[in-house]
């Protein structure tokens, strides 16, 4: 699952100038409470007990495009390009 982009945590305090702006162009920003909502829901809803191998954002199951070694490497390159620009 992804909590989304949570900028208020200070995680990005040492990020390259403009990185947070570039990231928020794609996904917007979310509060810590909004980011935690899906994780808390997944951990506490009895109907989801034992569920594995799924990807969630904002309580919605999404297809994960980055399964398998080749796709994981592709995701890593995308992340590196965002950080290193």
C-alpha positions in Angstrom: 0.0 0.0 0.0 1.0 3.5 -0.4 0.3 6.4 2.0 0.7 8.9 -0.8 3.0 11.9 -0.6 3.1 13.1 3.0 5.2 16.3 3.0 4.5 17.4 6.5 6.6 14.7 8.1 9.9 16.3 7.3 11.0 13.3 5.3 11.8 15.6 2.4 13.7 18.2 4.4 17.0 17.4 2.7 15.6 16.8 -0.7 17.0 18.5 -3.8 15.3 21.9 -4.4 12.1 21.5 -6.3 11.8 17.7 -5.7 8.7 18.0 -3.6 7.1 20.4 -6.1 7.7 17.9 -8.9 6.3 15.0 -6.9 3.2 17.0 -5.9 2.5 17.8 -9.5 1.9 14.0 -10.0 0.1 13.1 -6.8 -0.7 16.1 -4.7 0.0 16.2 -1.0 -1.7 14.4 1.8 -1.8 14.9 5.6 -0.3 12.3 7.9 -3.8 11.2 9.0 -4.9 10.8 5.4 -1.7 8.8 4.7 -2.3 6.5 7.7 -5.9 5.8 6.9 -5.4 3.0 4.4 -2.8 1.3 6.6 -5.0 1.4 9.7 -8.0 0.1 7.6 -6.0 -2.8 6.2 -4.6 -3.7 9.6 -7.9 -3.5 11.5 -10.8 -4.5 9.1 -11.7 -8.2 9.9 -12.9 -8.7 6.3 -9.4 -8.1 5.1 -7.7 -10.6 7.4 -5.2 -12.8 5.6 -5.3 -10.7 2.4 -1.9 -10.7 0.7 -0.4 -9.8 -2.7 -2.6 -6.8 -3.2 -1.8 -3.1 -3.6 -3.9 -0.3 -2.1 -4.2 3.5 -2.1 -6.9 5.4 -0.5 -8.7 2.1 0.5 -8.9 1.1 -3.2 -7.2 -1.9 -4.6 -5.0 -0.9 -7.6 -3.2 -3.0 -10.1 0.5 -3.0 -9.4 2.6 -2.4 -12.6 5.9 -3.2 -10.9 5.8 -6.9 -10.1 8.8 -9.0 -11.1 12.5 -8.3 -11.2 12.5 -6.4 -14.6 9.6 -4.1 -13.5 11.1 -3.6 -10.1 14.3 -2.4 -11.7 12.3 -0.1 -13.9 10.6 1.4 -10.9 14.0 1.8 -9.2 15.3 3.8 -12.2 12.2 6.0 -12.2 12.7 6.7 -8.5 16.4 7.5 -9.0 15.7 9.9 -11.8 13.3 11.8 -9.6 15.8 12.1 -6.8 18.9 12.8 -8.9 17.5 15.6 -11.1 
